[in-house]
Amino acid sequence: MIITVTLNTAIDKTLEVPNFRIGRRHRSVDQTTMPGGKGVNVARAIKRLGRPVIATGFAGGATGTRIVEALTAESVLTDFIRIGEESRTNTAVLDPTTGIQTEINERGPAVTDREMELFRDKLLYLAQGADICVFAGSLPRQVDTDIYGSMIKELRKLGVTTIVDTDGEPLRHAVRAEPDVVSPNVIEAEELVGHEFNDDEDRMLAVAEIVEQGPREAIMTVPDGVFAKVTTDNGPQLYRVRVEQQEARAAVGSGDAFLAGYVAARYTGGTPEECLRFGVACGAESTQHFGAGVIDPHSVERLLGDVEAIPVSLPAEVR
Ligand SMILES: O=P(O)(O)OC[C@@]1(O)O[C@H](CO)[C@@H](O)[C@@H]1O
């Protein structure tokens, strides 16, 4: 079983607004709502890939009920802790004339110590039957920024593989707890290592630098693929994995789809290279659909042949 943890679940509302301009009044021509939050999107995509997955975390109020009911309607297994405050609604404005999407994410509810205690209990219970646990997304209010870090340590004792996709302080703490994999995007990775990347060499060295901070492996997502430092049977290996970028219908959540593909392949025993290639195919395919974590597994298989995995030699200083 694969667990996805989403502490800050959301209803993602996307409004289609042609010629969107800051400071003007608009009427949307179309709108969609879907349960979201990064771990929820990862669970949706893993389910579509046919691997066993359960989504957990916090869900509060009428929005929380909607999130759980909508996931159930998608046949995604859920086991959320119900909390007193309302889960958030994240709003995205998509301008079809330019393809540009603007997002406003709410901070989310405050979580009490008691609710957090209940969640820890639940996670440890679910972890007994799990192989992999994915922690993804921001934290709701009043939650210790070391929460992912402390859960990673507890799950390691149970032999569960831990994978993290978050940012800022929670990411900083999580890497120190030595998870199996961290998967930041470029902006999150630049913040983590403390400098900007100017070229591919910088990006390649950055994943090695992140591994130095604690995780066993690091995968940085970029629009056309990933830069990664993974552990193969022959030792550590750097990879650049890329695919020709297609014109995106909606790129939001492609990092979540990458992670879902990577985890699904890892769950069924893929080699590191196979997992990275499958993840990149899933991330790219997801850009053809509205809705984060929505993928078509048949198109993913077709795209896989176009994904290139290039092993990169380790410079002496990062060996
Ligand atoms: O505020 P967070 O938790 O960092 O990100 C939440 C979010 O923007 O990320 C997903 C796309 O990756 C959306 O489903 C969701 O609304």
The ligand as an SDF file (V2000), in Angstrom:
LIG
                    3D

 16 16  0  0  0  0  0  0  0  0999 V2000
   -0.3780   25.3190   -0.8080 O   0  0  0  0  0  0  0  0  0  0  0  0
    0.2850   24.0190   -1.1830 P   0  0  0  0  0  0  0  0  0  0  0  0
   -0.1610   22.9030   -0.2960 O   0  0  0  0  0  0  0  0  0  0  0  0
    1.7660   24.0860   -1.2910 O   0  0  0  0  0  0  0  0  0  0  0  0
   -0.1650   23.6770   -2.6770 O   0  0  0  0  0  0  0  0  0  0  0  0
   -1.5090   23.4250   -2.9390 C   0  0  0  0  0  0  0  0  0  0  0  0
   -1.7680   23.4030   -4.4020 C   0  0  0  0  0  0  0  0  0  0  0  0
   -1.5730   24.6570   -5.0270 O   0  0  0  0  0  0  0  0  0  0  0  0
   -0.8890   22.5170   -5.0520 O   0  0  0  0  0  0  0  0  0  0  0  0
   -1.5870   21.6830   -5.9280 C   0  0  0  0  0  0  0  0  0  0  0  0
   -0.9010   21.6560   -7.2570 C   0  0  0  0  0  0  0  0  0  0  0  0
    0.3960   21.1230   -7.1250 O   0  0  0  0  0  0  0  0  0  0  0  0
   -3.0180   22.1680   -5.9340 C   0  0  0  0  0  0  0  0  0  0  0  0
   -3.8850   21.0920   -5.9640 O   0  0  0  0  0  0  0  0  0  0  0  0
   -3.1680   22.8790   -4.6400 C   0  0  0  0  0  0  0  0  0  0  0  0
   -4.1540   23.8490   -4.6100 O   0  0  0  0  0  0  0  0  0  0  0  0
  1  2  2  0
  2  3  1  0
  2  4  1  0
  2  5  1  0
  5  6  1  0
  6  7  1  0
  7  8  1  0
  7  9  1  0
  7 15  1  0
  9 10  1  0
 10 11  1  0
 10 13  1  0
 11 12  1  0
 13 14  1  0
 13 15  1  0
 15 16  1  0
M  END
$$$$
